Amino acid sequence: MADYDEELDASGLNCPLPILRAKKALAGLDAGKVLRIVATDPGSVKDFEAFAKQTGNELMESTEEDGKFCFLMKKA
């Protein structure tokens, strides 16, 4: 499990809220810091892949465990 600097719990939120919350959280982080996002919306997997491409932030990890999707995103 990689280390991260901040965690965002977006459980129970549907698209586009997890992305919007992540965008806001990333805005408050310095470049190179890692945000861990926990979401329950299955659509968030594709959403975060697209979000990473659009923003230049690195999606380091994308895992699913017990219906929860966990993402590690490094701020560009």
N, C-alpha and C positions, 0 to 999 in steps of 0.2 A: 504493500500500500504506500503510495507516494505521500510525501508531506504536502501540506497545504497551509496557507496563511489565514484564510477566512472561509467560513462555511455559510452557505445559503440553503435554508430548508424551504423548498417550494412544493412540498407535499400537499396534495389536495387541490393544487392550482392547475387550471387548464390553459392551453395555448391561448394567447401569447404571454400570459403572466410570468411563467418561469423565465422566459427570455428577457422580458422587460426588467424583472427583478435582478437578473444576472448582469444585465447591462449597467444598471445603477450601481450594483456592488462592485463591478469591475472598474467603474469610473472612479471609485474611491481608493483603488489600489494603485501602488506604484508598478511600473513596468517590471516584468519578471516575477511578480507575485502570483501565487496560485489560489484560485477560488474553487472550492468544492461545492457542487450543487447537487442537492437531492430532490428528485421530482418523482411524481407518481403517474404523470401523463405519458402514455406510451409514445405519443407523437413528439415528445420532447427529444427523443433520440435523433430523429431527422432534423428537428428544429435547431439543436445545438451544433450539429454538423454544418448546417447552412450558416448559422450565426458565426461560427469560427471562420468559415471561408470569407464571409462578407466583411468581418471586422479585422481579420488578420491576427486574432487571438488564437493561441494554439490549444486545440482539444487534445489533451495529453492522455486521457483515459475516459472510457465510457463502459460502464458495467451495469448489470442488472442483478438484483438480489431480492428475493421475496417481494416482487412487484414494485420495488423501488429502483429507480434509475439514478446512478451516481456518475457525475461528470467531474473531471478535473480540468480546469481551463486556466492556462497561463496567459497573463496579460501581455500583450505585445509592447 
